[in-house]
Amino acid sequence: MADSQKKPSVLIFGGLNTCSRALAALLVPLDGEPLVSLLRIVDKYSVHPATTYLGSEFPKILEKPEVEYKQANLTVGTTIASVFDPPEGQGEFDYVYDFTGEIRTDRTEVIQYSTTYCIARMLGLEAAKRKVKAFVRIQQPFYETSSKGSLETDDPKPAGAVGIWWHETLRGLAAIEDLNLVILRVGFVYGPYTSHGIIATGINVASVYGYMKKPMKSMWSPGKNPNNTIHVDDVAGAAWASSQWISGLGRKAANEAAGVPIPFHNDKTFVKEHPDIPAHNTKPVAPLFNLVDDSNSTLLSVGEVVTSFFGTNFEFFNMVENAMLKWIDHDIEEINEQHVSGWTEMLMKANPPISKTPLTAYMDKYTLEKHVIAFPNNKIKQVIGYQLKHPEFNHAAVKDIVDKWKEEGSWPVIN
Ligand SMILES: *[C@@H]1O[C@H](CO)[C@@H](O)[C@H](O)[C@H]1NC(C)=O
């Protein structure tokens, strides 16, 4: 159909280990009409053979005629310019989705600067130079928000070095004035084929306690610990909706409709020595939206959903917070011992036994620490009109995730 001429061509950078496979599945579905004329995905991983977990669906999407994959080292500026080049005879790409950024929380500041800040900044500069109509940045929830919730106009505290550099990246992008930028500040992401993050680990660990018929115990008192959640398909859906929204408006009007200043949270001395980072006394403005579901998820509600799904309970250690922090600092292995060995047993007893899976019951320091993530989601609904596909984190969601892992042989089927 002549219509296909009008479909946008799009680039997705990074996020193969987080959300970009779900976006690819939305843009070029396995069954049904693609929304785009061309989808190029660029990340550091190899897909043949896979050097990261891809899930069983994504390799089939890569086979689609509209889709191409490029493995590239995006820390190299000339590489970035070359992957932006459209195929022979075609115009520049229309939309760019920036899902890059180091999600490992144990990396040094130097690595965070070069792989989170510098890559995104170079992508933004190149996209602005080529006048792409939309540039959507996913901001992972490396913050400690107010327990009442941090609106877009509020200033939640970046959590640790990882948080500081993810946040600084927003300033670096916002400062590119003619970049058609939209920032989506997401909650804890969960969903099918999503092995990263706190919710996936929580599901795996809860299954072990269900298997052992023991309660799963939380390190943190139930209190008010918001842990707002978002389905990976809504990250994809909102990214697509945001690109359509800003492509019709342009940055200036988008700033007027949804722009907020992005405050400084970094080390002044470091910034002074790096001219590619906006000066500490500037607050560049960019359209920014919180993106979480309607569950108002908390540590307690997530814990209850996952444990009850596996037929056990969610309980709390009776310990003061300081003692808990010390325990995490010194004895992560002890904390993990029971459920990691339980998970190994489940894999061995499975029918058929599983020798290799991307899933783990190991909880790293970041996963064990207390997090307060509350992002009220009204603005994206009102301004962009985005409607959540999965407003609630519930048993059906966990079942869908686990069933798909079972189907592809990543999850122990015990009978
Ligand atoms: C990517 O390029 C940088 C800069 O040349 C280099 O330091 C790094 O090792 C490269 N990474 C990989 C995975 O090749």
The ligand as an SDF file (V2000), in Angstrom:
LIG
                    3D

 14 14  0  0  0  0  0  0  0  0999 V2000
   34.6900    0.3390   22.6450 C   0  0  0  0  0  0  0  0  0  0  0  0
   35.5750    1.3730   22.2680 O   0  0  0  0  0  0  0  0  0  0  0  0
   36.2850    1.9450   23.3470 C   0  0  0  0  0  0  0  0  0  0  0  0
   37.0390    3.1660   22.8240 C   0  0  0  0  0  0  0  0  0  0  0  0
   37.8310    2.8210   21.6960 O   0  0  0  0  0  0  0  0  0  0  0  0
   37.1920    0.8880   23.9690 C   0  0  0  0  0  0  0  0  0  0  0  0
   37.8940    1.4400   25.0630 O   0  0  0  0  0  0  0  0  0  0  0  0
   36.3280   -0.2840   24.4260 C   0  0  0  0  0  0  0  0  0  0  0  0
   37.1460   -1.3160   24.9100 O   0  0  0  0  0  0  0  0  0  0  0  0
   35.4750   -0.7920   23.2850 C   0  0  0  0  0  0  0  0  0  0  0  0
   34.5530   -1.7970   23.8030 N   0  0  0  0  0  0  0  0  0  0  0  0
   34.4100   -2.9800   23.2440 C   0  0  0  0  0  0  0  0  0  0  0  0
   33.4260   -3.8890   23.9090 C   0  0  0  0  0  0  0  0  0  0  0  0
   35.0230   -3.3210   22.2590 O   0  0  0  0  0  0  0  0  0  0  0  0
  1  2  1  0
  1 10  1  0
  2  3  1  0
  3  4  1  0
  3  6  1  0
  4  5  1  0
  6  7  1  0
  6  8  1  0
  8  9  1  0
  8 10  1  0
 10 11  1  0
 11 12  1  0
 12 13  1  0
 12 14  2  0
M  END
$$$$
